[in-house]
Amino acid sequence: MEAQLSGLISKLEPSARRELARAIARELQPRQRKRIADQLNPDGTPFAKRKPQLRQKAGRIRRTMFSKLRTARYLKSSATANSAVVGFVGEVERIARVHQLGLRDRVQKGGKDAQYAARELLGFTDDDVSAVHDLVISHLAR
């Protein structure tokens, strides 16, 4: 089915492909945002837990992980005739990459290095794939 759809999509005018890509990006962005808020990897497993801080005060409520990263200021979507992109912009792009791939990074400027657990911030769930298929089919049906 994907081979047939890709053939039909390639025959669309560039403006129609860009419109379809924009619709796909608009559909995926809130889905990614919700999944990050629920702290779930694309396969449905929960994110790795935070390491406890040594000097944390008892009873202090910590902000949930990635609460600022998932805002519209940092999680952007864009589209061209050949692609739909949902990703992070600015300095948070580096932070997101470190968490996405589980890399080493400094906790603070001039601070110690830390190994971060892999937390897949961006990715496709099975629901995302079926939503994209439905969008493409409905767009081609018009």
C-alpha positions in Angstrom: 0.0 0.0 0.0 2.9 2.4 0.8 4.4 1.9 -2.6 1.1 2.8 -4.3 0.6 5.8 -2.1 4.1 7.1 -2.7 3.5 6.8 -6.5 0.3 8.8 -6.1 1.9 11.4 -3.9 4.8 11.9 -6.3 2.3 12.8 -9.1 0.8 15.6 -7.0 1.8 19.2 -7.7 4.5 20.6 -5.4 2.0 22.9 -3.7 -0.4 20.0 -3.0 2.5 17.9 -1.6 3.5 20.9 0.6 -0.1 21.2 1.8 -0.1 17.5 2.6 3.2 17.7 4.4 2.0 20.6 6.5 -1.1 18.7 7.5 1.0 15.7 8.5 3.3 17.9 10.6 0.4 19.6 12.2 -1.1 16.2 13.1 2.2 14.8 14.5 3.3 17.8 16.6 0.5 17.6 19.3 0.9 13.8 19.3 4.6 14.1 20.1 3.9 16.8 22.7 1.4 14.6 24.5 3.7 11.6 24.4 6.5 13.6 25.9 4.2 14.9 28.6 3.1 11.3 29.4 6.8 10.4 29.4 6.5 7.5 27.1 8.9 6.2 24.4 7.4 5.6 21.0 7.3 1.8 21.8 5.1 2.6 24.8 7.7 2.0 27.5 8.1 4.8 30.2 11.1 7.1 30.2 14.0 6.2 32.4 13.6 7.7 35.8 15.7 10.7 36.9 18.6 10.2 39.1 18.0 11.5 42.7 19.8 14.7 43.6 22.0 14.7 46.6 20.9 18.0 48.1 17.2 18.0 47.3 15.0 19.3 50.1 12.4 16.9 51.4 8.9 17.5 50.0 10.1 19.7 47.2 8.0 19.3 44.1 10.1 19.1 40.9 8.8 20.1 37.5 8.1 17.2 35.2 10.8 16.3 32.7 10.9 18.2 29.4 8.0 20.5 30.4 9.6 23.5 28.6 10.9 21.4 25.7 7.5 20.5 24.6 6.2 24.0 24.4 5.4 25.6 21.0 8.4 27.9 21.5 10.9 25.0 21.2 8.9 22.1 19.5 8.4 23.3 15.9 6.9 21.8 12.8 7.8 22.7 9.2 6.9 21.4 5.8 8.3 21.4 2.3 7.1 19.7 -0.9 9.3 16.7 0.0 9.2 16.5 3.8 7.3 17.2 7.0 9.5 17.9 10.0 8.7 18.0 13.7 11.7 18.9 15.8 13.4 21.1 18.4 15.0 24.4 17.6 17.8 26.5 19.2 19.8 25.4 22.2 17.2 22.9 23.3 18.0 20.9 20.1 21.3 19.9 21.6 19.6 19.0 24.9 17.0 16.9 23.1 19.7 15.1 21.1 21.5 14.2 24.3 18.4 12.7 25.8 17.2 11.1 22.5 20.4 9.2 22.0 21.6 8.8 25.6 24.8 10.7 25.3 27.2 12.3 27.8 26.8 16.0 28.5 27.6 18.6 31.2 24.8 19.2 33.7 25.9 22.8 34.1 28.5 25.0 32.3 31.8 24.1 33.8 30.2 21.3 35.8 30.8 17.5 35.7 29.9 15.3 32.8 26.9 13.0 33.2 25.7 10.0 31.2 22.1 10.5 30.3 19.7 7.7 29.8 18.1 7.3 26.4 14.7 8.8 26.3 13.2 8.9 22.8 11.5 12.3 22.7 10.6 12.1 19.0 9.5 9.0 17.2 6.6 7.3 15.5 4.1 5.2 17.4 1.8 2.8 15.6 -1.1 5.3 16.1 1.0 8.0 14.5 1.7 5.8 11.4 -2.0 5.0 11.0 -3.0 8.6 11.4 -0.5 9.6 8.7 -1.9 6.9 6.4 -5.4 8.2 7.0 -4.4 11.8 6.3 -2.7 10.8 3.1 -5.7 8.8 1.9 -8.2 11.5 2.8 -6.0 14.1 1.1 -5.7 12.0 -2.1 -9.5 11.4 -2.0 -10.2 15.1 -2.4 
